[in-house]
Amino acid sequence: MRAFVIAGEASGDALGAALMAGLRARVRDIDFIGVGGSGMATQGLESRFPMAELSVMGLAEILPKYRQLKRRIRETADAVIAARPDVLIGIDSPDFCLRVARQVRAARPDLPVVHYVAPSVWAWRPGRARRMAGVVDHVLALLPFEPPYMHAAGISCDFVGHPVVAAPRAAAADAAAFRAAHAIAPGAPLVLGLPGSRRGEIERLAPRFGATLQQVAQAHPGLRVAVATVPATAEFAQAQLADWPGAPVVLGPDDKHAAFAAADAALAASGTVSLELAAAGVPMVIGYDMAPLTRFAMARLLRIDTVTLVNLVSETRAVPEFLGRDCRANRMAPALDALLRDGPERAAQRAAIGQTMARLGQGGPPPGQRAADSVLEFLGKRGIAPHAGEVQ
């Protein structure tokens, strides 16, 4: 069996590696070709070109990279057509993967196309599902409420679980060791400050988060703060912490899981970090703002009343979120203060977190295995199955 797989960024590479491992465990003789990163390389993929060429192509970079991107799309589509794989699997990065799939479909309309990660049509731009239907046959969804949206557009879709349920978690001993290493007393309140990873996010959110934490610190003597950064913006992020209380601990890559396990609450930017916090059992307040023009556009495009995945998956509104003009210290501080007390707000959020993790697949088969089973079942329905003796 031969699978052509494409990932364009680090999160997709991680999904791809787990999927490839799942397929290799089920099909003895399988060959992977395509584009990916270091994780997919461990499963035997020799990327046709560096995945980083796609990872840097965000909105700000797209125009100067446009000709190179078009060339890579054409090259990749030609490679798929020439390789004659049994299936083409695109992993997230829809701007690249779906363009490749469209060109391949024109030449090979019979080739099954799978896309891993459903577009968030439940939040905005619902027409994307209908446009996908012309080039994608089957979708692997990360969220349990996504398949009906794909089915309505005529695309088969399986919920396969979110990768957060398989992420490593620190033990209580690791949490205690983290507190000891940073002179944080066992009973001292520890709050995670997570103002995002992009420079623009940090620039907008760090002053507001700092002001929020200053207010909360007045009611919670001894409060300490831990801040997660990424290498690309770590130096800039640290420069924004001058007015933050609690002698902020800037986390290194080896500290993050232990810090999450040790924390009592978090003040975080909107995004998938909410699920990382949920996996660690950390109650949270979400704050976010955008550039004025983006805020104006998103207010008119959004089709949901909450952007926090814990709220959406649990079908509650237990996580308080403060977006746009509401992202202010005098709004966020009371919500964070309530989470640091053993009251109804904290209890409700912990219940929502538990429900979220269960619905995302915690306690079941790992998402990579579920994704592999979904791909093989889909191919079987198309009359494509591993040759006799291949399935273990």
N, C-alpha and C positions, 0 to 999 in steps of 0.2 A: 504494500500500500504506500502511496506517495501523497504527502500533504504539503501544499505551498502555504506558508504562514508568514504574516506581515504584522510587525509591531512598530510603532513610531516613537514611543516614549517609555520612560522607566516603568511606569505602572503597567503599561501594556506588555512590556518584556516580562514582568513578574507573572502576569496572568498567562502569558504564552508558555513560560517555562513550566508552570503547574499543569497546564493543559497537555503539553507535550509529554510530560512525565506520566500523566494519566493514560494517554493513548499508548505510550510505549509499554505500560504495564499490561495492557489488554491486547496489543497486537505485536506479535514477536518480530515480524519483518515489516518495519515501517521506516520510511525515508522522509526526512524533513528538509525542505529547501525554502529559501525566502530571505526575509530581512528581520533582524532582531538585535538584541543586545547581549550582555554578558550572561544573563540568566538563561536565555534560550540557547546560547552557545554551550552551556553545560549539558544540554539535552541533545547535542549533536548538530546544531544549526551553524553553518558557516555563512554568515550574513553576506549578501551580495554587495553591500556597501555599508559604511558605518551608520548605525541607527541615529547617531547624533545629528546627522544632516537633516533629519526630520524633526528631532526633538526641539531644535532651536527655532523652528518655523512657527512662531506665534503671530498674533495680529500685527505687532509692531515690525516684525522682520519679513512679513510675507512678500511685500513688494520688491525689495532688492533680491530676494531669493526666488522670485516667481519663475524665471526661466529655468533655473536649476531644478526646481520642484517639478515643473512640467516634464523636463527631460527624465527625471527619476521615475515619474509615473509611467511614461511611455516605455522606458527600459524594463521596469518591473512587469508591466502588462505583457510585453513581448516575451519576457522570461517565463511567465506563467503559461502562455500559449505554447511555447516551445517545449516546456517540461512535461506537458500533458499529465498533470497530477490528477488524483482521484477527487480532490477537494481543494478549494481555495478558502483560507481562513484569515480574515482581517480582524485585527485586535485593536479596538478603540481607534484613535486617530482617523476619524471618518473623512476628513478633508483629503487625506491621502488614500486610505484603503478603499473608499467607495468610488473614487475616480479610477483607480486601478481596476476594480471590479466591473465598472461600466465599460471600459475598453475591452476587457477580457470577454465580457458577455456578448459584445458585438461580434467577436470572432469565434467564441466557443459557447453558444447559448445552452449547451447541454451540461456544462461544468457546474456542479453544485457549489454554491457560495454561502459560506457561514460568516456571520459577523458577531464578534464577542464584545459585549457591552451595548445595551440598547440605548438609543438616543433618548434624552430626557423630554420626550414629547408631552409627558404629563405636566411639565412645568412651563414650557414655552415652545413655540413653533411646531405645532402638531403636524403640519404638512410634511415634516421630514420623514415620518413613517411611510406615507404614501410614496414619496420619492424613492425610498429605499426598496420598496416592493419590486421595482423594475430590475434591480441588480442583485438583491440579496434573497436567498431562499429560506434561511434559518438563522435565528438570533439566539444567543446565549445571554440571558438577562441576569444582572447582579441583584436586582431588587424584586421582591415577591409580587408587587402590584403591576409590574411592567408587561408581562405576557399578554393580557387582554388588549392593550394598546397596539401591540404588534399584530395580534390575531385580527383585529378590526381592519388593519391595512392589508390583510391577506398574506401575512408572513408567519410561518410557523415559529414558535418561540418557546423555550424552556427556561424557567428560573433555575439557576445552577448554584446559587449561594454567593455571598459576598466574600472576597478574600480576607476581610478583616477577621472573620471567624477562625481562620487558620493562622493568624499572625501570632508570633511568640508573645507570651505574657510573663511578667516578672513575678516571682514568688514574694511572700511576705518578708522573708529574710532579705531579699534584695532591696525591698522598700526600706526596711530598717537600716540596712547598710548605707543606703543613699542619704538618709537623714543624718546618720552618724558622721558620714564623710563630709557633710556640709554644715555641721554644727547646728542642725535643726532639731530642737527638742521633740521627743516623741509626741507630746501633746500640743505642740505649736501648730496653728493653722498653716497649711501649705497650699498655695494657689498657683495653678499653672497659668501663665500669661502667654497667649498664642496669637500674636497679631498678624499672622500670615507669613508667607514666604517670598512674595514679590515685593520689590522696592516700593511700588506705589501703595500697596496695601499697608505696609509697615509705616510709611510716611503719614498716611491718613489715620491709622488706627492706634499706633503706639502712644501718641499724646493723650488720646481719649481713654485708652486702657489704663495708662499711668494715673490719670486723674481719678478714674473709678477706683483703682486700688488704693490710692491715697485716702479716699473717703472710707473705704472698707477697713483699712488699717486702723483708723481712729476708733472703730468699735471692736477691733480684735487685736489687742496688744500682742506683740510677738509674732505677728503675721509675717510669713516668708513667701517669696515668689520665686518660681523657676520658669525660665523662658527657653523655649525650643527655637532653634534657628536652622537654616540650611546653609551650606558652604557659600553659595553664590551671593547671599545677602547678609551673612553673619556679622561682618564688620559694621555694616550700615545699621543693622538691627541693634547691636550693642551700643552704638552711639545715641540711640533713641531712649535708652534706659536711665538717663541721668536723673530724671525726676521720679522714677518709680520707687516705691517704698520697699522695705523688706530685704535690702541688700540682695538684689536679684542674682540667682544662680543661673548662668548661661549653660545650657545643657550641651554636652558633646554627643556624638552619635552613640556612644556606649552607655549613656546615662538615661536616654529617653524612656525606655520601658520601665526602669526602676523608679524614675521620677513620677511617671503616670501612676504606678502602683502606690506610691507614697502620698499622692496628692489628695486633698480633701475636696477640692472644687477647681473649676477652670473658667477662665474668661477667654473665649476663643473667637477667631474670625470664622465666618461661615465657610463651610466646605466639608470635605470628607474627613477632616480631623474630628468632626463630631462623632463619627463611627469609631475612630481610634479611641476616643475618650470613653465611649460606651463600652467598648471591648474591655477596657480597664476598670469599668465601673465608676467612672468619675462624673459626678453631677456637673452641669455646665451652664453658663450663660453665653449666648451667641451675640456678637456685635459685628456689624459690617456697614461700610459705606463705599460708594464708588465716585468716580468723577461725575460732576453734575449732568453732563450730557448722557452718560451711560445710565445714571440713575433715572433720568427722565424716560429713556427708551425702555428700560427694564420694567418700570412701573406699568407701562402699557402693554408689555408683552407677557408678563407673568400671569399664569392661569391658576395659581395656588395661593393660599393665605399663609403659608409657612415655607421656608426654604431649608429648614433643618431636617436632615434625614431621620433622626430619632423620632421627631414628631410625625413624619410622614409614614414611617414603617410601623410605628406603634399605634397609629391612628389616635394620637392624643396631641395635646399642645403643652406637654409638661415642661419642655425646654423653653425658657423665656428667650426671645430674640428681639434685638433692637437694630433695625435696619434704616439706612438713610439718615434722615434728620432725627430719628429716635436714638441713634447711636451716640448717646451723651452720657456723661458720668452720672448726672443726677437721676437718670433713668436706670442705668445698669447697676449702680452701686446697691440700691435696695434689694434687687433680685439676687445679686451675688451674696450679700449679707445673709439673706434668708437661707441660702444653700449651706452656709457655714454653721447654721444652727440646726439642731435635730428636730425639725418641725415638719409640717405637712408638705411643704414644697419639696424638701429633700426626699421624703418618702415617696411622693408621687413620681418624681423623676427617676428614682432608682427602680421603681416598678416598671416604668416605661422603657428604661434601659434594658432590663431583663427581658421584656417582651420583644424588644427590637432584636436583640441578639438571637433569641430563639427563632424568630421569623426569618432572620438572615441565614440560618442554617447551623447555628452553633449546636454541637453535640451530634451532628450527622456526618455523613461522608464529606471529606474535604472538597471545596469547590472545584479544584482541578480534576478530581475523579468524576464528579458529577458532570462537568463540562465534557469530559472525554466520552462518558456514557451517552450524553445527549447527541454529540456529533456522530457516534457510531450508530445509534438508533435512527437518526435522521438519514444517514447514508443507506442503512438497511432498507428503509422505506422507499428509497430511490433505486433500489436494486443493486446497490454498491456495497459489497461486504468484503472483509479480508478473505484472502484465499484460504482454502482448507488447511488447517494446521497452524494458522497464524494466531488465532485467538487463544489466549492462555486459559 
